[in-house]
Amino acid sequence: MSSAEEDATPPQVIVKYADLDVSTSKGAVALYGRIHGAADDVCSRMYTSTEAYRWRKNACLQRSSPMQ
């Protein structure tokens, strides 16, 4: 894989939830927290500076979340 191809691949995070009972409010809230944390992690790696990330954080998180 070339460097250009690696740069074109967005970062990814696997969110595990087998330990949660997502049919309960508590489990669903915990899963949403994990998804949000993973989206924040992915978004923070997409920008070269902390300042750039801060400016674009909300838009990135909205695009990264499956629950728009």
Predicted model as a PDB file, atoms N, CA, C, CB and O in Angstrom, pLDDT in the B-factor column:
MODEL        1                                                                  
ATOM      1  N   MET A   1       0.848  -1.174   0.000  1.00 48.00           N  
ATOM      2  CA  MET A   1       0.000   0.000   0.000  1.00 48.00           C  
ATOM      3  C   MET A   1       0.891   1.233   0.000  1.00 48.00           C  
ATOM      4  CB  MET A   1      -0.963   0.000   1.219  1.00 48.00           C  
ATOM      5  O   MET A   1       1.846   1.305   0.773  1.00 48.00           O  
ATOM      6  N   SER A   2       0.594   2.189  -0.845  1.00 49.00           N  
ATOM      7  CA  SER A   2       1.392   3.402  -0.921  1.00 49.00           C  
ATOM      8  C   SER A   2       1.024   4.353   0.209  1.00 49.00           C  
ATOM      9  CB  SER A   2       1.204   4.087  -2.276  1.00 49.00           C  
ATOM     10  O   SER A   2      -0.007   4.200   0.864  1.00 49.00           O  
ATOM     11  N   SER A   3       1.882   5.328   0.419  1.00 50.00           N  
ATOM     12  CA  SER A   3       1.630   6.332   1.448  1.00 50.00           C  
ATOM     13  C   SER A   3       0.344   7.098   1.154  1.00 50.00           C  
ATOM     14  CB  SER A   3       2.813   7.302   1.551  1.00 50.00           C  
ATOM     15  O   SER A   3      -0.406   7.424   2.075  1.00 50.00           O  
ATOM     16  N   ALA A   4       0.084   7.386  -0.108  1.00 50.00           N  
ATOM     17  CA  ALA A   4      -1.132   8.109  -0.488  1.00 50.00           C  
ATOM     18  C   ALA A   4      -2.378   7.301  -0.148  1.00 50.00           C  
ATOM     19  CB  ALA A   4      -1.114   8.439  -1.984  1.00 50.00           C  
ATOM     20  O   ALA A   4      -3.376   7.859   0.306  1.00 50.00           O  
ATOM     21  N   GLU A   5      -2.322   5.988  -0.367  1.00 51.00           N  
ATOM     22  CA  GLU A   5      -3.461   5.132  -0.038  1.00 51.00           C  
ATOM     23  C   GLU A   5      -3.686   5.082   1.463  1.00 51.00           C  
ATOM     24  CB  GLU A   5      -3.247   3.719  -0.584  1.00 51.00           C  
ATOM     25  O   GLU A   5      -4.830   5.097   1.919  1.00 51.00           O  
ATOM     26  N   GLU A   6      -2.609   5.023   2.237  1.00 53.00           N  
ATOM     27  CA  GLU A   6      -2.732   5.001   3.692  1.00 53.00           C  
ATOM     28  C   GLU A   6      -3.360   6.288   4.187  1.00 53.00           C  
ATOM     29  CB  GLU A   6      -1.364   4.791   4.350  1.00 53.00           C  
ATOM     30  O   GLU A   6      -4.201   6.253   5.085  1.00 53.00           O  
ATOM     31  N   ASP A   7      -2.970   7.432   3.621  1.00 61.00           N  
ATOM     32  CA  ASP A   7      -3.512   8.717   4.025  1.00 61.00           C  
ATOM     33  C   ASP A   7      -4.986   8.845   3.669  1.00 61.00           C  
ATOM     34  CB  ASP A   7      -2.728   9.837   3.383  1.00 61.00           C  
ATOM     35  O   ASP A   7      -5.722   9.560   4.348  1.00 61.00           O  
ATOM     36  N   ALA A   8      -5.430   8.164   2.613  1.00 70.00           N  
ATOM     37  CA  ALA A   8      -6.815   8.251   2.167  1.00 70.00           C  
ATOM     38  C   ALA A   8      -7.748   7.399   3.023  1.00 70.00           C  
ATOM     39  CB  ALA A   8      -6.920   7.827   0.716  1.00 70.00           C  
ATOM     40  O   ALA A   8      -8.962   7.602   2.996  1.00 70.00           O  
ATOM     41  N   THR A   9      -7.211   6.468   3.768  1.00 77.00           N  
ATOM     42  CA  THR A   9      -8.022   5.592   4.601  1.00 77.00           C  
ATOM     43  C   THR A   9      -8.305   6.288   5.933  1.00 77.00           C  
ATOM     44  CB  THR A   9      -7.312   4.227   4.828  1.00 77.00           C  
ATOM     45  O   THR A   9      -7.378   6.581   6.688  1.00 77.00           O  
ATOM     46  N   PRO A  10      -9.578   6.552   6.225  1.00 74.00           N  
ATOM     47  CA  PRO A  10      -9.881   7.230   7.484  1.00 74.00           C  
ATOM     48  C   PRO A  10      -9.600   6.309   8.677  1.00 74.00           C  
ATOM     49  CB  PRO A  10     -11.351   7.695   7.502  1.00 74.00           C  
ATOM     50  O   PRO A  10      -9.702   5.088   8.557  1.00 74.00           O  
ATOM     51  N   PRO A  11      -9.249   6.890   9.816  1.00 79.00           N  
ATOM     52  CA  PRO A  11      -9.021   6.065  11.001  1.00 79.00           C  
ATOM     53  C   PRO A  11     -10.316   5.371  11.416  1.00 79.00           C  
ATOM     54  CB  PRO A  11      -8.472   6.920  12.164  1.00 79.00           C  
ATOM     55  O   PRO A  11     -11.413   5.879  11.187  1.00 79.00           O  
ATOM     56  N   GLN A  12     -10.165   4.223  12.021  1.00 85.00           N  
ATOM     57  CA  GLN A  12     -11.331   3.452  12.462  1.00 85.00           C  
ATOM     58  C   GLN A  12     -11.109   2.948  13.878  1.00 85.00           C  
ATOM     59  CB  GLN A  12     -11.605   2.267  11.506  1.00 85.00           C  
ATOM     60  O   GLN A  12      -9.974   2.753  14.313  1.00 85.00           O  
ATOM     61  N   VAL A  13     -12.203   2.743  14.588  1.00 88.00           N  
ATOM     62  CA  VAL A  13     -12.164   2.186  15.938  1.00 88.00           C  
ATOM     63  C   VAL A  13     -13.277   1.149  16.028  1.00 88.00           C  
ATOM     64  CB  VAL A  13     -12.327   3.308  17.040  1.00 88.00           C  
ATOM     65  O   VAL A  13     -14.386   1.382  15.547  1.00 88.00           O  
ATOM     66  N   ILE A  14     -12.993   0.035  16.627  1.00 93.00           N  
ATOM     67  CA  ILE A  14     -14.014  -0.987  16.865  1.00 93.00           C  
ATOM     68  C   ILE A  14     -14.601  -0.747  18.254  1.00 93.00           C  
ATOM     69  CB  ILE A  14     -13.416  -2.441  16.742  1.00 93.00           C  
ATOM     70  O   ILE A  14     -13.872  -0.666  19.243  1.00 93.00           O  
ATOM     71  N   VAL A  15     -15.919  -0.635  18.313  1.00 95.00           N  
ATOM     72  CA  VAL A  15     -16.608  -0.436  19.586  1.00 95.00           C  
ATOM     73  C   VAL A  15     -17.214  -1.776  19.994  1.00 95.00           C  
ATOM     74  CB  VAL A  15     -17.713   0.686  19.481  1.00 95.00           C  
ATOM     75  O   VAL A  15     -18.093  -2.306  19.315  1.00 95.00           O  
ATOM     76  N   LYS A  16     -16.741  -2.305  21.092  1.00 96.00           N  
ATOM     77  CA  LYS A  16     -17.243  -3.591  21.591  1.00 96.00           C  
ATOM     78  C   LYS A  16     -18.356  -3.339  22.597  1.00 96.00           C  
ATOM     79  CB  LYS A  16     -16.099  -4.428  22.237  1.00 96.00           C  
ATOM     80  O   LYS A  16     -18.289  -2.411  23.403  1.00 96.00           O  
ATOM     81  N   TYR A  17     -19.375  -4.179  22.535  1.00 97.00           N  
ATOM     82  CA  TYR A  17     -20.510  -3.999  23.439  1.00 97.00           C  
ATOM     83  C   TYR A  17     -21.128  -5.319  23.893  1.00 97.00           C  
ATOM     84  CB  TYR A  17     -21.564  -3.159  22.770  1.00 97.00           C  
ATOM     85  O   TYR A  17     -22.239  -5.331  24.424  1.00 97.00           O  
ATOM     86  N   ALA A  18     -20.427  -6.418  23.692  1.00 97.00           N  
ATOM     87  CA  ALA A  18     -20.960  -7.720  24.084  1.00 97.00           C  
ATOM     88  C   ALA A  18     -21.222  -7.799  25.590  1.00 97.00           C  
ATOM     89  CB  ALA A  18     -19.996  -8.826  23.667  1.00 97.00           C  
ATOM     90  O   ALA A  18     -22.052  -8.591  26.037  1.00 97.00           O  
ATOM     91  N   ASP A  19     -20.522  -6.987  26.360  1.00 98.00           N  
ATOM     92  CA  ASP A  19     -20.687  -7.001  27.808  1.00 98.00           C  
ATOM     93  C   ASP A  19     -21.866  -6.140  28.277  1.00 98.00           C  
ATOM     94  CB  ASP A  19     -19.411  -6.525  28.470  1.00 98.00           C  
ATOM     95  O   ASP A  19     -22.149  -6.073  29.473  1.00 98.00           O  
ATOM     96  N   LEU A  20     -22.551  -5.484  27.336  1.00 97.00           N  
ATOM     97  CA  LEU A  20     -23.662  -4.601  27.695  1.00 97.00           C  
ATOM     98  C   LEU A  20     -25.003  -5.212  27.326  1.00 97.00           C  
ATOM     99  CB  LEU A  20     -23.506  -3.250  27.013  1.00 97.00           C  
ATOM    100  O   LEU A  20     -25.120  -5.937  26.338  1.00 97.00           O  
ATOM    101  N   ASP A  21     -26.002  -4.913  28.124  1.00 98.00           N  
ATOM    102  CA  ASP A  21     -27.382  -5.276  27.784  1.00 98.00           C  
ATOM    103  C   ASP A  21     -28.005  -4.020  27.195  1.00 98.00           C  
ATOM    104  CB  ASP A  21     -28.203  -5.812  29.051  1.00 98.00           C  
ATOM    105  O   ASP A  21     -28.526  -3.177  27.926  1.00 98.00           O  
ATOM    106  N   VAL A  22     -27.950  -3.896  25.867  1.00 96.00           N  
ATOM    107  CA  VAL A  22     -28.406  -2.684  25.213  1.00 96.00           C  
ATOM    108  C   VAL A  22     -29.933  -2.574  25.165  1.00 96.00           C  
ATOM    109  CB  VAL A  22     -27.848  -2.624  23.817  1.00 96.00           C  
ATOM    110  O   VAL A  22     -30.460  -1.588  24.650  1.00 96.00           O  
ATOM    111  N   SER A  23     -30.642  -3.557  25.688  1.00 97.00           N  
ATOM    112  CA  SER A  23     -32.100  -3.454  25.770  1.00 97.00           C  
ATOM    113  C   SER A  23     -32.521  -2.666  27.003  1.00 97.00           C  
ATOM    114  CB  SER A  23     -32.736  -4.849  25.793  1.00 97.00           C  
ATOM    115  O   SER A  23     -33.705  -2.379  27.182  1.00 97.00           O  
ATOM    116  N   THR A  24     -31.560  -2.315  27.854  1.00 97.00           N  
ATOM    117  CA  THR A  24     -31.850  -1.491  29.024  1.00 97.00           C  
ATOM    118  C   THR A  24     -31.332  -0.074  28.792  1.00 97.00           C  
ATOM    119  CB  THR A  24     -31.217  -2.103  30.302  1.00 97.00           C  
ATOM    120  O   THR A  24     -30.422   0.143  27.992  1.00 97.00           O  
ATOM    121  N   SER A  25     -31.917   0.874  29.493  1.00 97.00           N  
ATOM    122  CA  SER A  25     -31.465   2.267  29.372  1.00 97.00           C  
ATOM    123  C   SER A  25     -30.003   2.397  29.770  1.00 97.00           C  
ATOM    124  CB  SER A  25     -32.331   3.196  30.243  1.00 97.00           C  
ATOM    125  O   SER A  25     -29.235   3.091  29.103  1.00 97.00           O  
ATOM    126  N   LYS A  26     -29.619   1.742  30.837  1.00 98.00           N  
ATOM    127  CA  LYS A  26     -28.235   1.822  31.316  1.00 98.00           C  
ATOM    128  C   LYS A  26     -27.261   1.284  30.271  1.00 98.00           C  
ATOM    129  CB  LYS A  26     -28.078   1.044  32.632  1.00 98.00           C  
ATOM    130  O   LYS A  26     -26.221   1.891  30.017  1.00 98.00           O  
ATOM    131  N   GLY A  27     -27.596   0.146  29.667  1.00 97.00           N  
ATOM    132  CA  GLY A  27     -26.739  -0.437  28.644  1.00 97.00           C  
ATOM    133  C   GLY A  27     -26.671   0.414  27.387  1.00 97.00           C  
ATOM    134  O   GLY A  27     -25.605   0.568  26.791  1.00 97.00           O  
ATOM    135  N   ALA A  28     -27.821   0.969  26.984  1.00 96.00           N  
ATOM    136  CA  ALA A  28     -27.859   1.820  25.791  1.00 96.00           C  
ATOM    137  C   ALA A  28     -27.050   3.092  26.003  1.00 96.00           C  
ATOM    138  CB  ALA A  28     -29.308   2.173  25.427  1.00 96.00           C  
ATOM    139  O   ALA A  28     -26.345   3.535  25.097  1.00 96.00           O  
ATOM    140  N   VAL A  29     -27.145   3.686  27.196  1.00 96.00           N  
ATOM    141  CA  VAL A  29     -26.374   4.893  27.516  1.00 96.00           C  
ATOM    142  C   VAL A  29     -24.879   4.571  27.501  1.00 96.00           C  
ATOM    143  CB  VAL A  29     -26.794   5.468  28.902  1.00 96.00           C  
ATOM    144  O   VAL A  29     -24.078   5.356  26.995  1.00 96.00           O  
ATOM    145  N   ALA A  30     -24.511   3.431  28.051  1.00 97.00           N  
ATOM    146  CA  ALA A  30     -23.101   3.033  28.060  1.00 97.00           C  
ATOM    147  C   ALA A  30     -22.583   2.834  26.639  1.00 97.00           C  
ATOM    148  CB  ALA A  30     -22.910   1.745  28.877  1.00 97.00           C  
ATOM    149  O   ALA A  30     -21.470   3.251  26.319  1.00 97.00           O  
ATOM    150  N   LEU A  31     -23.388   2.199  25.785  1.00 96.00           N  
ATOM    151  CA  LEU A  31     -22.978   1.992  24.393  1.00 96.00           C  
ATOM    152  C   LEU A  31     -22.839   3.331  23.678  1.00 96.00           C  
ATOM    153  CB  LEU A  31     -23.992   1.092  23.652  1.00 96.00           C  
ATOM    154  O   LEU A  31     -21.865   3.542  22.956  1.00 96.00           O  
ATOM    155  N   TYR A  32     -23.784   4.226  23.861  1.00 93.00           N  
ATOM    156  CA  TYR A  32     -23.701   5.539  23.229  1.00 93.00           C  
ATOM    157  C   TYR A  32     -22.429   6.258  23.693  1.00 93.00           C  
ATOM    158  CB  TYR A  32     -24.962   6.388  23.557  1.00 93.00           C  
ATOM    159  O   TYR A  32     -21.757   6.906  22.890  1.00 93.00           O  
ATOM    160  N   GLY A  33     -22.100   6.147  24.971  1.00 94.00           N  
ATOM    161  CA  GLY A  33     -20.868   6.754  25.485  1.00 94.00           C  
ATOM    162  C   GLY A  33     -19.631   6.185  24.804  1.00 94.00           C  
ATOM    163  O   GLY A  33     -18.698   6.923  24.485  1.00 94.00           O  
ATOM    164  N   ARG A  34     -19.622   4.883  24.584  1.00 95.00           N  
ATOM    165  CA  ARG A  34     -18.488   4.256  23.896  1.00 95.00           C  
ATOM    166  C   ARG A  34     -18.397   4.721  22.447  1.00 95.00           C  
ATOM    167  CB  ARG A  34     -18.609   2.728  23.948  1.00 95.00           C  
ATOM    168  O   ARG A  34     -17.308   4.989  21.940  1.00 95.00           O  
ATOM    169  N   ILE A  35     -19.552   4.815  21.783  1.00 91.00           N  
ATOM    170  CA  ILE A  35     -19.568   5.276  20.389  1.00 91.00           C  
ATOM    171  C   ILE A  35     -19.070   6.710  20.311  1.00 91.00           C  
ATOM    172  CB  ILE A  35     -20.990   5.169  19.787  1.00 91.00           C  
ATOM    173  O   ILE A  35     -18.258   7.046  19.449  1.00 91.00           O  
ATOM    174  N   HIS A  36     -19.553   7.544  21.202  1.00 89.00           N  
ATOM    175  CA  HIS A  36     -19.123   8.945  21.217  1.00 89.00           C  
ATOM    176  C   HIS A  36     -17.617   9.040  21.493  1.00 89.00           C  
ATOM    177  CB  HIS A  36     -19.918   9.746  22.283  1.00 89.00           C  
ATOM    178  O   HIS A  36     -16.915   9.815  20.844  1.00 89.00           O  
ATOM    179  N   GLY A  37     -17.128   8.258  22.445  1.00 91.00           N  
ATOM    180  CA  GLY A  37     -15.695   8.255  22.747  1.00 91.00           C  
ATOM    181  C   GLY A  37     -14.860   7.797  21.561  1.00 91.00           C  
ATOM    182  O   GLY A  37     -13.795   8.350  21.290  1.00 91.00           O  
ATOM    183  N   ALA A  38     -15.349   6.784  20.858  1.00 90.00           N  
ATOM    184  CA  ALA A  38     -14.633   6.289  19.674  1.00 90.00           C  
ATOM    185  C   ALA A  38     -14.636   7.339  18.569  1.00 90.00           C  
ATOM    186  CB  ALA A  38     -15.267   4.976  19.162  1.00 90.00           C  
ATOM    187  O   ALA A  38     -13.622   7.544  17.902  1.00 90.00           O  
ATOM    188  N   ALA A  39     -15.773   8.003  18.376  1.00 87.00           N  
ATOM    189  CA  ALA A  39     -15.847   9.063  17.364  1.00 87.00           C  
ATOM    190  C   ALA A  39     -14.895  10.198  17.706  1.00 87.00           C  
ATOM    191  CB  ALA A  39     -17.286   9.599  17.242  1.00 87.00           C  
ATOM    192  O   ALA A  39     -14.223  10.735  16.825  1.00 87.00           O  
ATOM    193  N   ASP A  40     -14.834  10.560  18.967  1.00 86.00           N  
ATOM    194  CA  ASP A  40     -13.916  11.609  19.408  1.00 86.00           C  
ATOM    195  C   ASP A  40     -12.471  11.194  19.147  1.00 86.00           C  
ATOM    196  CB  ASP A  40     -14.123  11.918  20.904  1.00 86.00           C  
ATOM    197  O   ASP A  40     -11.662  12.012  18.707  1.00 86.00           O  
ATOM    198  N   ASP A  41     -12.142   9.938  19.413  1.00 87.00           N  
ATOM    199  CA  ASP A  41     -10.798   9.424  19.165  1.00 87.00           C  
ATOM    200  C   ASP A  41     -10.452   9.483  17.686  1.00 87.00           C  
ATOM    201  CB  ASP A  41     -10.674   7.991  19.673  1.00 87.00           C  
ATOM    202  O   ASP A  41      -9.369   9.937  17.315  1.00 87.00           O  
ATOM    203  N   VAL A  42     -11.370   9.026  16.841  1.00 85.00           N  
ATOM    204  CA  VAL A  42     -11.151   9.043  15.392  1.00 85.00           C  
ATOM    205  C   VAL A  42     -10.999  10.477  14.895  1.00 85.00           C  
ATOM    206  CB  VAL A  42     -12.315   8.342  14.656  1.00 85.00           C  
ATOM    207  O   VAL A  42     -10.082  10.784  14.134  1.00 85.00           O  
ATOM    208  N   CYS A  43     -11.891  11.341  15.323  1.00 83.00           N  
ATOM    209  CA  CYS A  43     -11.844  12.732  14.859  1.00 83.00           C  
ATOM    210  C   CYS A  43     -10.555  13.420  15.291  1.00 83.00           C  
ATOM    211  CB  CYS A  43     -13.051  13.511  15.388  1.00 83.00           C  
ATOM    212  O   CYS A  43      -9.979  14.188  14.520  1.00 83.00           O  
ATOM    213  N   SER A  44     -10.101  13.160  16.494  1.00 83.00           N  
ATOM    214  CA  SER A  44      -8.882  13.820  16.971  1.00 83.00           C  
ATOM    215  C   SER A  44      -7.657  13.401  16.165  1.00 83.00           C  
ATOM    216  CB  SER A  44      -8.658  13.508  18.446  1.00 83.00           C  
ATOM    217  O   SER A  44      -6.691  14.157  16.069  1.00 83.00           O  
ATOM    218  N   ARG A  45      -7.691  12.195  15.583  1.00 82.00           N  
ATOM    219  CA  ARG A  45      -6.559  11.731  14.770  1.00 82.00           C  
ATOM    220  C   ARG A  45      -6.603  12.246  13.338  1.00 82.00           C  
ATOM    221  CB  ARG A  45      -6.524  10.224  14.754  1.00 82.00           C  
ATOM    222  O   ARG A  45      -5.645  12.059  12.588  1.00 82.00           O  
ATOM    223  N   MET A  46      -7.693  12.889  12.949  1.00 81.00           N  
ATOM    224  CA  MET A  46      -7.834  13.354  11.572  1.00 81.00           C  
ATOM    225  C   MET A  46      -7.204  14.725  11.337  1.00 81.00           C  
ATOM    226  CB  MET A  46      -9.291  13.400  11.199  1.00 81.00           C  
ATOM    227  O   MET A  46      -7.078  15.161  10.192  1.00 81.00           O  
ATOM    228  N   TYR A  47      -6.816  15.397  12.395  1.00 79.00           N  
ATOM    229  CA  TYR A  47      -6.263  16.747  12.264  1.00 79.00           C  
ATOM    230  C   TYR A  47      -4.842  16.791  12.796  1.00 79.00           C  
ATOM    231  CB  TYR A  47      -7.139  17.770  13.004  1.00 79.00           C  
ATOM    232  O   TYR A  47      -4.503  16.120  13.771  1.00 79.00           O  
ATOM    233  N   THR A  48      -4.024  17.590  12.141  1.00 79.00           N  
ATOM    234  CA  THR A  48      -2.606  17.653  12.497  1.00 79.00           C  
ATOM    235  C   THR A  48      -2.330  18.529  13.708  1.00 79.00           C  
ATOM    236  CB  THR A  48      -1.812  18.157  11.330  1.00 79.00           C  
ATOM    237  O   THR A  48      -1.262  18.428  14.311  1.00 79.00           O  
ATOM    238  N   SER A  49      -3.264  19.378  14.068  1.00 84.00           N  
ATOM    239  CA  SER A  49      -3.041  20.233  15.234  1.00 84.00           C  
ATOM    240  C   SER A  49      -4.259  20.199  16.146  1.00 84.00           C  
ATOM    241  CB  SER A  49      -2.734  21.682  14.802  1.00 84.00           C  
ATOM    242  O   SER A  49      -5.381  19.960  15.702  1.00 84.00           O  
ATOM    243  N   THR A  50      -4.019  20.440  17.414  1.00 83.00           N  
ATOM    244  CA  THR A  50      -5.105  20.489  18.392  1.00 83.00           C  
ATOM    245  C   THR A  50      -6.067  21.617  18.067  1.00 83.00           C  
ATOM    246  CB  THR A  50      -4.549  20.661  19.810  1.00 83.00           C  
ATOM    247  O   THR A  50      -7.278  21.469  18.231  1.00 83.00           O  
ATOM    248  N   GLU A  51      -5.542  22.735  17.611  1.00 85.00           N  
ATOM    249  CA  GLU A  51      -6.392  23.873  17.273  1.00 85.00           C  
ATOM    250  C   GLU A  51      -7.334  23.538  16.119  1.00 85.00           C  
ATOM    251  CB  GLU A  51      -5.533  25.086  16.915  1.00 85.00           C  
ATOM    252  O   GLU A  51      -8.521  23.862  16.169  1.00 85.00           O  
ATOM    253  N   ALA A  52      -6.810  22.897  15.089  1.00 82.00           N  
ATOM    254  CA  ALA A  52      -7.653  22.503  13.947  1.00 82.00           C  
ATOM    255  C   ALA A  52      -8.744  21.547  14.404  1.00 82.00           C  
ATOM    256  CB  ALA A  52      -6.800  21.846  12.832  1.00 82.00           C  
ATOM    257  O   ALA A  52      -9.891  21.655  13.972  1.00 82.00           O  
ATOM    258  N   TYR A  53      -8.388  20.617  15.273  1.00 80.00           N  
ATOM    259  CA  TYR A  53      -9.380  19.667  15.791  1.00 80.00           C  
ATOM    260  C   TYR A  53     -10.457  20.410  16.582  1.00 80.00           C  
ATOM    261  CB  TYR A  53      -8.698  18.594  16.683  1.00 80.00           C  
ATOM    262  O   TYR A  53     -11.644  20.143  16.393  1.00 80.00           O  
ATOM    263  N   ARG A  54     -10.076  21.314  17.442  1.00 81.00           N  
ATOM    264  CA  ARG A  54     -11.064  22.054  18.242  1.00 81.00           C  
ATOM    265  C   ARG A  54     -12.065  22.797  17.372  1.00 81.00           C  
ATOM    266  CB  ARG A  54     -10.363  23.041  19.162  1.00 81.00           C  
ATOM    267  O   ARG A  54     -13.256  22.832  17.682  1.00 81.00           O  
ATOM    268  N   TRP A  55     -11.589  23.389  16.285  1.00 82.00           N  
ATOM    269  CA  TRP A  55     -12.460  24.146  15.387  1.00 82.00           C  
ATOM    270  C   TRP A  55     -13.447  23.236  14.667  1.00 82.00           C  
ATOM    271  CB  TRP A  55     -11.627  24.916  14.370  1.00 82.00           C  
ATOM    272  O   TRP A  55     -14.568  23.654  14.377  1.00 82.00           O  
ATOM    273  N   ARG A  56     -13.055  22.012  14.378  1.00 83.00           N  
ATOM    274  CA  ARG A  56     -13.877  21.123  13.543  1.00 83.00           C  
ATOM    275  C   ARG A  56     -14.483  19.954  14.306  1.00 83.00           C  
ATOM    276  CB  ARG A  56     -13.051  20.590  12.410  1.00 83.00           C  
ATOM    277  O   ARG A  56     -15.140  19.102  13.708  1.00 83.00           O  
ATOM    278  N   LYS A  57     -14.275  19.902  15.601  1.00 81.00           N  
ATOM    279  CA  LYS A  57     -14.689  18.754  16.415  1.00 81.00           C  
ATOM    280  C   LYS A  57     -16.179  18.429  16.267  1.00 81.00           C  
ATOM    281  CB  LYS A  57     -14.372  19.022  17.875  1.00 81.00           C  
ATOM    282  O   LYS A  57     -16.521  17.283  15.972  1.00 81.00           O  
ATOM    283  N   ASN A  58     -17.062  19.390  16.461  1.00 80.00           N  
ATOM    284  CA  ASN A  58     -18.501  19.105  16.431  1.00 80.00           C  
ATOM    285  C   ASN A  58     -18.958  18.583  15.080  1.00 80.00           C  
ATOM    286  CB  ASN A  58     -19.287  20.352  16.783  1.00 80.00           C  
ATOM    287  O   ASN A  58     -19.737  17.632  15.017  1.00 80.00           O  
ATOM    288  N   ALA A  59     -18.489  19.184  14.006  1.00 81.00           N  
ATOM    289  CA  ALA A  59     -18.869  18.714  12.670  1.00 81.00           C  
ATOM    290  C   ALA A  59     -18.363  17.298  12.430  1.00 81.00           C  
ATOM    291  CB  ALA A  59     -18.323  19.660  11.589  1.00 81.00           C  
ATOM    292  O   ALA A  59     -19.072  16.469  11.859  1.00 81.00           O  
ATOM    293  N   CYS A  60     -17.153  17.024  12.860  1.00 81.00           N  
ATOM    294  CA  CYS A  60     -16.582  15.686  12.683  1.00 81.00           C  
ATOM    295  C   CYS A  60     -17.374  14.663  13.484  1.00 81.00           C  
ATOM    296  CB  CYS A  60     -15.098  15.664  13.108  1.00 81.00           C  
ATOM    297  O   CYS A  60     -17.688  13.587  12.974  1.00 81.00           O  
ATOM    298  N   LEU A  61     -17.699  14.983  14.728  1.00 77.00           N  
ATOM    299  CA  LEU A  61     -18.446  14.042  15.557  1.00 77.00           C  
ATOM    300  C   LEU A  61     -19.829  13.757  14.960  1.00 77.00           C  
ATOM    301  CB  LEU A  61     -18.587  14.590  16.985  1.00 77.00           C  
ATOM    302  O   LEU A  61     -20.312  12.627  15.032  1.00 77.00           O  
ATOM    303  N   GLN A  62     -20.459  14.761  14.379  1.00 79.00           N  
ATOM    304  CA  GLN A  62     -21.767  14.527  13.759  1.00 79.00           C  
ATOM    305  C   GLN A  62     -21.648  13.583  12.571  1.00 79.00           C  
ATOM    306  CB  GLN A  62     -22.394  15.854  13.313  1.00 79.00           C  
ATOM    307  O   GLN A  62     -22.504  12.718  12.378  1.00 79.00           O  
ATOM    308  N   ARG A  63     -20.593  13.740  11.772  1.00 76.00           N  
ATOM    309  CA  ARG A  63     -20.405  12.855  10.616  1.00 76.00           C  
ATOM    310  C   ARG A  63     -20.005  11.452  11.048  1.00 76.00           C  
ATOM    311  CB  ARG A  63     -19.346  13.427   9.674  1.00 76.00           C  
ATOM    312  O   ARG A  63     -20.283  10.487  10.337  1.00 76.00           O  
ATOM    313  N   SER A  64     -19.355  11.322  12.208  1.00 70.00           N  
ATOM    314  CA  SER A  64     -18.839  10.029  12.645  1.00 70.00           C  
ATOM    315  C   SER A  64     -19.877   9.196  13.390  1.00 70.00           C  
ATOM    316  CB  SER A  64     -17.636  10.234  13.522  1.00 70.00           C  
ATOM    317  O   SER A  64     -19.732   7.979  13.503  1.00 70.00           O  
ATOM    318  N   SER A  65     -20.891   9.825  13.883  1.00 64.00           N  
ATOM    319  CA  SER A  65     -21.876   9.121  14.713  1.00 64.00           C  
ATOM    320  C   SER A  65     -22.931   8.432  13.857  1.00 64.00           C  
ATOM    321  CB  SER A  65     -22.549  10.096  15.684  1.00 64.00           C  
ATOM    322  O   SER A  65     -23.466   9.039  12.929  1.00 64.00           O  
ATOM    323  N   PRO A  66     -23.234   7.180  14.157  1.00 63.00           N  
ATOM    324  CA  PRO A  66     -24.287   6.475  13.412  1.00 63.00           C  
ATOM    325  C   PRO A  66     -25.685   6.915  13.844  1.00 63.00           C  
ATOM    326  CB  PRO A  66     -24.143   4.964  13.600  1.00 63.00           C  
ATOM    327  O   PRO A  66     -26.672   6.531  13.216  1.00 63.00           O  
ATOM    328  N   MET A  67     -25.781   7.707  14.895  1.00 56.00           N  
ATOM    329  CA  MET A  67     -27.081   8.121  15.437  1.00 56.00           C  
ATOM    330  C   MET A  67     -27.348   9.580  15.173  1.00 56.00           C  
ATOM    331  CB  MET A  67     -27.150   7.852  16.929  1.00 56.00           C  
ATOM    332  O   MET A  67     -27.613  10.334  16.110  1.00 56.00           O  
ATOM    333  N   GLN A  68     -27.288   9.997  13.936  1.00 46.00           N  
ATOM    334  CA  GLN A  68     -27.508  11.406  13.595  1.00 46.00           C  
ATOM    335  C   GLN A  68     -28.957  11.773  13.676  1.00 46.00           C  
ATOM    336  CB  GLN A  68     -26.989  11.709  12.216  1.00 46.00           C  
ATOM    337  O   GLN A  68     -29.318  12.922  13.420  1.00 46.00           O  
TER     338      GLN A  68                                                      
ENDMDL                                                                          
END                                                                             
